[in-house]
Amino acid sequence: MVQPVCWIDDEIRPLDAARIPVRDHGLLYGDGVFEGIRFYHGRPFRLAAHLQRLQDSARAIALPLPRAPDELAGIVLRVVTAFGAPDGYLRLIVTRGDGPLGIDPGPCGTPRLLVMADELNMVTAQQRSRGVSLIIAATRRLSADGLDPRIKSLNYLNSILARLEASRAGADEAILLNREGRLTEGTADNLFLVRNDVLLTPPATEGALAGITRELILSLAAEQGIPAREQPLGPYDLHTAEEAFLTGTGAELIPVREVDGRRLPACPGPVHAACEAAFREVIQRECAVPRPA
Ligand SMILES: Cc1ncc(COP(=O)(O)O)c(C=O)c1O
């Protein structure tokens, strides 16, 4: 039976019964980091990469992780087992912990670890087959000299403001530009586009999360002989692309149908189809084998 669960205070509880104190600085100030990880066939996908990024995000905000990476991996596996279904989504959260009112993290106690497992239904079957509509948001991606978008922090307001714009415009997703007006990423996904048969994505230093799916797609494209590279890109490149798609743990690969009301010629396009097939093969290869006891 499927049971949404949460590891909290060193035990696994039903998700609805998990509680944190209101003085947790994750709640008060968004002070913390997180990861979203899918599991397929009972195995977390690319767990080591996610734990590495969690560690990097935590180091970037000077937050000590409360557990070593191998302990975290052990907890994740226990949570997946408790969830009961083979496929689902994990949310690992590390907050600064409880502290007094006031932004200073100094007096906070031990960082708090939460590991949730639940279903994730953020993309409909129709969006996957027919593609999604994008707008380029007026909200700009935060600059690295304010809060580096490579940090997967508990504060997603920048993305949320852009997503509100998309919803108000009747679009499915928003792409954020950086301060220089170049493309960065979606609100919870990375952006790929194809121009002149080359698969392109903005470098993470333009203002994007260094997505684990993004990294995988770049290497799968190379393996299949599809020319692919990181390159600074502008709205013109997206408006005139041959095809485009979004990538992410939650998103997986979502084809883009239109951008700012301009229909893209191919959706889903041939590069998306090739990458999607290769992506599914990797999941099958890495996850559809029994977990060691
Ligand atoms: C802002 C943002 N960009 C990109 C991604 C995609 O990254 P990944 O493929 O590692 O899930 C995510 C999702 O985690 C995200 O929140």
The ligand as a Gaussian input file, in Angstrom:
#p B3LYP/6-31G(d) Opt

LIG

0 1
 C       15.140000      26.002000     -10.437000
 C       15.375000      24.624000     -10.946000
 N       16.043000      24.465000     -12.095000
 C       16.271000      23.239000     -12.612000
 C       15.834000      22.092000     -11.974000
 C       16.135000      20.744000     -12.556000
 O       17.192000      20.133000     -11.849000
 P       17.288000      18.557000     -11.690000
 O       17.355000      17.997000     -13.057000
 O       18.527000      18.335000     -10.918000
 O       16.071000      18.124000     -10.958000
 C       15.120000      22.223000     -10.772000
 C       14.622000      21.026000     -10.067000
 O       15.233000      20.562000      -9.169000
 C       14.907000      23.513000     -10.236000
 O       14.240000      23.673000      -9.095000

